[in-house]
Amino acid sequence: MIRVGLTYDLRADYLAMGYSEEETAEFDRPDTIEAIDGALKELGYQTDRIGHIRQLAARLVAGDRWDIVFNVAEGLRGVAREAQVPALLDAYEIPYTFSDPLVLALTLDKGLTKRVLRDLGVPTTDFAVVGCEADVDRVRLNYPLFAKPIAEGTAKGIDAKSKIDGPRELREKCRDLLTRFRQPVLVEPYLSGREFTVGMTGTGERATAIGTLEVVLKPGAEAFGHTYHNKEHCEELIGYPLADRASADEAERIALAAWRGLNCRDGGRVDLRCDASGRMQVLEINPLAGLHPTHSDLPILCTAVDLSYLELIRRIMTSARERLS
């Protein structure tokens, strides 16, 4: 029987250490790990819950090994934090699901990702990177703008004030984000059109888009987009209808080009938003997507296209095993 280790960061563990709700927003609930573990067992795998990177390191030093690791660990510190567990597993020559350290480090930095997408010919907006307050004066983009931390997920740092209409607001928002997150700020033109998320499974030429959802804000949601508050309360504040066929075809064409171009693996999401003319632009790539059965976008999408959670986990494992064979 194939032995599968599970690496993950539990939100409750970090809250107990004194970290805030926002700092731990990307980490998993216990029922997410229960769902992944249960699906793997149902698929015939023997599972071993390892936990976060320090627990993994201790197990490796003690001599423990696994045939493959199902990795959903996000990491806590550094702009390459999502790459830490895969890099450690590479050092010990233990295979794992999802993308490698290079891809995870690249895609967490939204500015570098956009540079590569631009080189690939994948549509994405112009942008500026604000590394200190003085850089605000060098932003040469037309208002309105949108500002967010360059290396965060789960919409951390995005709120109703992220849409910016003038230089004073831009300076205030960048100062706030630089102070709170201690990392550069990505500034880009505000996209006023529709927003979509595309679910992906597979690797390389075997990669496929499994469907596209439109992100629709409900009454009571913060305006202007997929903010941290909206995402934390997505069940009440966000609707996820299936996109119309024409929009889905375009979104999936672009998403597949981005996924393959960046060498993403096994499963994840590509987020896009339209400009005022309706042209789709890639917002970001998520090669380590959340897997809560009812709260995370990728499983929500799977439910919408009648793909079971068990089948999603099966496809992820099949992709990983095929590329390792």
C-alpha positions as CSV (number, residue, x, y, z in Angstrom):
1,M,0.0,0.0,0.0
2,I,1.3,3.5,-0.9
3,R,2.1,5.5,2.2
4,V,1.1,9.2,1.9
5,G,2.3,11.8,4.3
6,L,0.2,15.0,4.8
7,T,1.9,18.3,5.4
8,Y,-0.3,21.3,6.4
9,D,-0.6,24.3,8.6
10,L,-3.5,24.3,11.0
11,R,-4.9,27.7,11.8
12,A,-5.9,26.8,15.3
13,D,-2.2,25.9,16.1
14,Y,-1.0,29.3,15.1
15,L,-3.8,31.1,16.8
16,A,-2.9,29.3,20.0
17,M,0.7,30.7,19.6
18,G,-0.7,34.2,19.6
19,Y,-0.8,34.9,15.8
20,S,-3.8,37.0,14.6
21,E,-6.8,36.0,12.5
22,E,-5.3,37.8,9.5
23,E,-1.9,36.3,9.9
24,T,-3.4,32.8,9.9
25,A,-6.0,33.4,7.2
26,E,-4.3,31.0,4.7
27,F,-4.0,28.1,7.1
28,D,-6.3,25.1,7.2
29,R,-9.2,24.2,9.4
30,P,-9.1,20.7,11.0
31,D,-12.1,19.6,8.8
32,T,-10.0,20.3,5.7
33,I,-7.3,17.9,6.8
34,E,-10.0,15.4,7.8
35,A,-11.5,15.7,4.3
36,I,-8.2,15.2,2.5
37,D,-7.2,12.3,4.8
38,G,-10.6,10.6,4.3
39,A,-10.5,11.0,0.5
40,L,-7.0,9.5,0.3
41,K,-8.0,6.6,2.5
42,E,-11.1,6.0,0.4
43,L,-8.8,5.9,-2.7
44,G,-6.7,3.1,-1.1
45,Y,-3.8,5.1,0.3
46,Q,-2.3,4.7,3.8
47,T,-2.0,8.2,5.3
48,D,0.2,9.7,8.0
49,R,-0.5,13.2,9.2
50,I,2.8,15.0,9.6
51,G,1.8,18.7,10.1
52,H,3.8,21.9,9.6
53,I,7.4,22.3,8.4
54,R,9.0,22.0,11.9
55,Q,7.1,18.8,12.5
56,L,8.2,17.5,9.1
57,A,11.8,18.4,9.8
58,A,11.7,16.5,13.1
59,R,10.2,13.4,11.5
60,L,12.8,13.5,8.7
61,V,15.7,13.7,11.1
62,A,14.2,10.8,13.1
63,G,14.3,8.8,9.9
64,D,10.7,8.7,8.8
65,R,10.0,8.5,5.1
66,W,6.9,8.4,2.8
67,D,6.2,7.2,-0.7
68,I,4.7,10.6,-1.5
69,V,3.6,13.6,0.5
70,F,0.3,15.4,-0.1
71,N,1.4,19.0,0.6
72,V,-0.9,21.9,1.4
73,A,1.5,23.7,3.8
74,E,1.5,27.5,3.2
75,G,4.4,28.4,5.5
76,L,4.5,31.4,7.9
77,R,7.4,33.6,7.1
78,G,9.1,35.0,4.0
79,V,8.1,35.6,0.4
80,A,9.1,32.0,-0.5
81,R,7.2,30.4,2.4
82,E,5.1,28.2,0.2
83,A,8.3,26.7,-1.3
84,Q,9.8,25.7,2.1
85,V,8.2,22.3,2.5
86,P,8.7,21.2,-1.1
87,A,12.4,22.3,-0.9
88,L,12.9,20.3,2.2
89,L,11.3,17.3,0.6
90,D,13.5,17.7,-2.5
91,A,16.5,17.7,-0.2
92,Y,15.4,14.3,1.2
93,E,14.4,13.0,-2.3
94,I,10.7,12.5,-1.3
95,P,8.1,13.2,-4.0
96,Y,5.1,15.4,-3.3
97,T,1.9,16.7,-4.8
98,F,1.6,20.1,-6.5
99,S,4.2,22.5,-7.8
100,D,7.9,22.6,-7.1
101,P,9.7,25.3,-5.0
102,L,10.6,27.4,-8.0
103,V,7.0,27.7,-9.1
104,L,5.6,28.3,-5.6
105,A,8.2,31.0,-4.9
106,L,7.5,32.7,-8.2
107,T,3.7,32.7,-8.0
108,L,3.6,34.0,-4.5
109,D,5.4,37.1,-5.7
110,K,2.7,38.7,-7.9
111,G,5.0,41.2,-9.5
112,L,7.5,38.6,-10.7
113,T,4.6,36.4,-11.9
114,K,3.3,39.3,-14.0
115,R,6.7,39.8,-15.5
116,V,6.8,36.1,-16.6
117,L,3.2,36.2,-17.8
118,R,4.0,39.2,-19.9
119,D,7.0,37.5,-21.4
120,L,4.8,34.5,-22.2
121,G,2.2,36.7,-24.0
122,V,-0.5,36.0,-21.4
123,P,-2.7,39.1,-20.8
124,T,-2.1,40.8,-17.5
125,T,-2.1,44.5,-16.5
126,D,0.7,47.0,-16.3
127,F,1.9,47.4,-12.7
128,A,4.3,49.1,-10.3
129,V,6.1,47.7,-7.3
130,V,6.3,50.0,-4.3
131,G,9.1,48.8,-2.0
132,C,9.2,52.0,0.2
133,E,7.1,55.1,0.5
134,A,9.4,57.1,-1.9
135,D,8.5,54.7,-4.7
136,V,4.9,56.0,-4.7
137,D,6.2,59.1,-6.5
138,R,7.5,56.9,-9.3
139,V,4.2,55.2,-10.0
140,R,3.2,56.1,-13.6
141,L,-0.2,54.5,-14.0
142,N,-3.6,56.0,-14.6
143,Y,-6.2,56.2,-11.8
144,P,-8.2,54.5,-10.5
145,L,-5.6,52.0,-9.2
146,F,-5.6,48.9,-7.0
147,A,-3.0,48.2,-4.3
148,K,-2.3,44.9,-2.4
149,P,0.6,43.1,-0.7
150,I,2.9,41.6,-3.3
151,A,3.1,38.2,-1.7
152,E,-0.1,37.3,0.2
153,G,-3.0,35.0,-0.4
154,T,-6.6,34.7,0.7
155,A,-7.0,38.4,-0.2
156,K,-5.0,39.5,2.9
157,G,-4.5,43.3,2.8
158,I,-7.3,43.8,0.4
159,D,-10.3,45.9,1.6
160,A,-12.7,48.6,0.6
161,K,-9.9,51.1,0.5
162,S,-7.8,49.1,-2.0
163,K,-9.4,50.9,-4.9
164,I,-7.5,54.2,-5.1
165,D,-8.7,57.3,-6.9
166,G,-5.7,59.7,-6.3
167,P,-2.1,60.2,-5.2
168,R,-3.0,60.9,-1.6
169,E,-5.0,57.7,-1.2
170,L,-2.2,55.8,-2.9
171,R,0.4,57.1,-0.5
172,E,-1.8,56.3,2.5
173,K,-2.7,52.8,1.4
174,C,0.9,51.9,0.5
175,R,2.2,53.2,3.8
176,D,-0.4,51.1,5.6
177,L,0.5,47.9,3.7
178,L,4.2,48.4,3.9
179,T,3.9,48.8,7.7
180,R,1.5,45.9,8.3
181,F,2.9,43.3,5.9
182,R,6.6,44.3,5.7
183,Q,6.8,43.5,2.0
184,P,6.4,45.5,-1.2
185,V,3.1,46.6,-2.5
186,L,1.8,45.7,-6.0
187,V,0.0,48.6,-7.7
188,E,-2.0,48.1,-10.9
189,P,-4.9,49.6,-12.8
190,Y,-8.2,48.9,-11.2
191,L,-10.2,46.4,-13.3
192,S,-13.8,47.3,-13.3
193,G,-15.2,44.3,-15.1
194,R,-16.3,40.8,-14.2
195,E,-14.1,38.4,-12.2
196,F,-13.6,34.7,-12.8
197,T,-11.7,31.8,-11.3
198,V,-10.7,28.8,-13.4
199,G,-10.0,25.4,-11.7
200,M,-7.1,23.4,-13.1
201,T,-5.9,19.8,-12.7
202,G,-3.0,18.0,-14.3
203,T,0.5,18.9,-15.5
204,G,2.0,20.1,-18.8
205,E,0.2,18.8,-21.9
206,R,-2.1,16.7,-19.6
207,A,-3.3,19.8,-17.8
208,T,-7.0,20.7,-18.2
209,A,-9.4,23.3,-17.0
210,I,-12.2,21.7,-15.1
211,G,-14.5,24.7,-15.2
212,T,-14.9,28.4,-14.6
213,L,-16.9,30.3,-11.9
214,E,-17.8,34.0,-12.0
215,V,-17.2,35.8,-8.7
216,V,-20.3,37.9,-7.9
217,L,-20.6,40.1,-4.9
218,K,-23.9,39.9,-2.9
219,P,-25.7,42.7,-1.1
220,G,-23.7,43.6,2.0
221,A,-20.3,42.7,0.6
222,E,-17.4,45.2,0.5
223,A,-17.3,46.8,-2.9
224,F,-14.6,46.6,-5.6
225,G,-13.7,42.9,-5.4
226,H,-12.7,39.8,-3.6
227,T,-11.6,41.4,-0.4
228,Y,-10.3,39.7,2.8
229,H,-13.6,40.3,4.5
230,N,-15.6,39.1,1.6
231,K,-13.5,35.9,1.2
232,E,-13.6,35.1,5.0
233,H,-17.4,35.3,4.8
234,C,-17.8,34.0,1.2
235,E,-20.8,31.8,2.0
236,E,-22.8,34.9,2.9
237,L,-21.2,37.6,0.7
238,I,-20.1,36.0,-2.6
239,G,-22.0,34.1,-5.2
240,Y,-20.1,31.6,-7.5
241,P,-22.3,30.9,-10.6
242,L,-20.9,29.0,-13.5
243,A,-19.6,31.4,-16.1
244,D,-21.4,31.6,-19.5
245,R,-19.9,29.4,-22.1
246,A,-18.2,32.2,-24.1
247,S,-16.6,33.7,-21.0
248,A,-15.6,30.3,-19.8
249,D,-13.9,29.4,-23.1
250,E,-11.9,32.6,-23.1
251,A,-11.0,32.3,-19.4
252,E,-9.9,28.7,-19.7
253,R,-7.8,29.4,-22.8
254,I,-5.9,32.1,-21.0
255,A,-5.7,30.1,-17.7
256,L,-4.3,27.0,-19.5
257,A,-1.6,29.1,-21.2
258,A,-0.6,30.6,-17.9
259,W,-0.7,27.2,-16.1
260,R,1.5,25.5,-18.7
261,G,3.8,28.5,-19.2
262,L,4.6,28.7,-15.5
263,N,5.0,24.8,-15.2
264,C,2.3,24.5,-12.5
265,R,1.5,20.9,-11.5
266,D,-1.4,18.7,-10.4
267,G,-4.1,21.1,-9.4
268,G,-4.9,24.7,-8.5
269,R,-6.6,27.9,-9.8
270,V,-6.1,30.8,-12.1
271,D,-7.9,34.1,-11.2
272,L,-8.9,36.6,-13.9
273,R,-10.7,39.9,-14.1
274,C,-11.9,42.0,-17.0
275,D,-11.0,45.6,-17.8
276,A,-13.5,48.2,-18.7
277,S,-13.5,46.9,-22.3
278,G,-14.2,43.3,-21.3
279,R,-10.7,42.0,-21.9
280,M,-9.7,39.3,-19.5
281,Q,-6.5,39.9,-17.5
282,V,-4.8,37.3,-15.2
283,L,-4.8,38.5,-11.6
284,E,-2.8,35.8,-10.1
285,I,-2.0,32.0,-10.2
286,N,-2.8,29.8,-7.2
287,P,-0.8,26.5,-7.5
288,L,-1.5,25.7,-3.9
289,A,-5.3,26.2,-3.7
290,G,-7.4,25.7,-0.6
291,L,-9.1,22.4,-0.4
292,H,-11.9,22.9,2.2
293,P,-14.8,20.9,0.7
294,T,-17.4,23.8,1.0
295,H,-15.4,27.0,1.8
296,S,-12.5,26.9,-0.8
297,D,-13.0,28.1,-4.4
298,L,-11.6,25.0,-6.1
299,P,-13.9,22.5,-4.4
300,I,-16.8,24.9,-4.8
301,L,-16.1,24.9,-8.5
302,C,-15.9,21.1,-8.6
303,T,-19.3,20.9,-6.9
304,A,-20.8,23.3,-9.5
305,V,-19.6,21.1,-12.4
306,D,-20.7,17.8,-10.7
307,L,-17.1,16.7,-9.9
308,S,-17.0,15.1,-6.5
309,Y,-14.4,16.0,-3.9
310,L,-13.1,12.4,-4.0
311,E,-12.6,12.7,-7.8
312,L,-10.7,16.0,-7.3
313,I,-8.3,14.3,-4.9
314,R,-8.0,11.3,-7.3
315,R,-7.1,13.6,-10.2
316,I,-4.4,15.4,-8.1
317,M,-2.9,12.1,-7.0
318,T,-3.1,10.7,-10.5
319,S,-1.3,13.7,-12.0
320,A,1.4,13.5,-9.3
321,R,2.0,9.8,-9.8
322,E,2.0,10.1,-13.6
323,R,4.7,12.7,-13.7
324,L,6.8,10.7,-11.1
325,S,6.6,7.4,-13.0
